[in-house]
Amino acid sequence: MIVKYLRNMGVSSIGLWGRSMGGASALRFRGPVVARVIDSTFSDLETVAIEVVQKKIMIPAFMVKVVLSFIKDSVKEKVKRDIFDPPTVEFVKTLKQPVMFVASKQDQFIDCEHTEKLY
């Protein structure tokens, strides 16, 4: 929506910057942009959800997967989309514009291995 507005205002070159979940959104965006800066995002939502819950609450992975399955089914029923498919890492393969990836080894939320997979 904002890209359409900027185009209507005469802006000819648009770049996207997204951090964390916004980074995944910026990677998935299919509109006309010239470049993207992706800061500390995840390579796939299911993996990062499991990692974050295990770090913060220390729940076993199998329990997190059960809860995620319920969430996935609920979202799919309401909006007819699988929130985990395709993984963000699959979108990177289709991009034609330059992408700068940024991550920190000290990030305590998103492991920098996600950015390495995306790169």
N, C-alpha and C positions, 0 to 999 in steps of 0.2 A: 504494500500500500504506500509506504513512504517513498519507495523507488519510483512508483508511478507518479506520485506527486512531484518529486524532484524532476522527473523527465518533463512533466507538464510545465514546470517553471523554467525549463530551458537548460537544465544541468545536463551536460553531455557525457561526463565521465564519473562513474560512481564506483567507489570501493566499499567493501564491507569489513567491519571489524566485529568479531564476536568473541566473548569470553565465556568459558564453561558451557552451559547449555546454549547460550547465544552463539557460541562457536559452532556447535553442531547445526544450529539453524542457519548460520551463514554458509556453511558448507552445503547444506541441502537446498539453499535458495537457487532457483532456476532462472531468475530474471537477468537482465542485461547489466553486468558489472564488469569492471576491468581488472580487479584484483581483490584478494581477500587476505585479512590478517586474522589468524585463528589462534586464540590465546587460551591455553589450558583447557581444552575440551576433551571429550571422551571418544574412543574409537567405536564403542557400542554401548547402548544404554543399559542393557541387562548386566553386562560385566561391571560397569561402574556402580550400578545400584547395589549389587552384591558386595563390592569392595567397600563402599561407603558405609553400608549398614553393618558389615562385619567390624570395621574400624571403630565406629561410633557406639554401637550397641552390643557388639560381640555376640551376634546371633549366628548359629551355624548356617553355612551356605544353603543346605537343603531346605531349611525353613524359609530363608529369604526367597528361594526359587518358588516355593509353594505360594507365598504371598504375591510375588510378582506374577505368577500364573493367573491368580484371581484378578489382579489389576489389569493385566493384558486382556483377559476375557471380557471384563467389564467395559473397557475402552473400546474393544472391537465391536461389542454389541451396540454401543451408543454411536460410534462414529464410523464404523465399518473399516477400521484400519488397525493393523498390527503395529503397536508402538515400538516394537523391537526389530521390525523388518522393513526395509533392509537396514543393516547396521550402518552407522555413519561412515565407517571405513570404506564401504562400497561406493559412496557418493564421490569420494576423492578421485577414484579411478576415472570418472566421467568428466572432470573439470578440464576446461581448456585455458582458463586464465591462471596467472601466477598466484601462488598461495604462500604466505609466510607463516610458519608455525612457530609459536612461542610457548615455552613451558619452563617450569622451575623444578629442580630436584628437591627443593624444600617445600613444595606445594603439599599441604596436608589433606587436601580434598581429592584432587584428581592426580593420580600417579603419572609422571611424565612418560611412562611406557605407552600410554594411550597416544600421545603426540608422536612418539617414534613410530608406532604402527601406522598412523595417518600419513606421516612423511614417507 
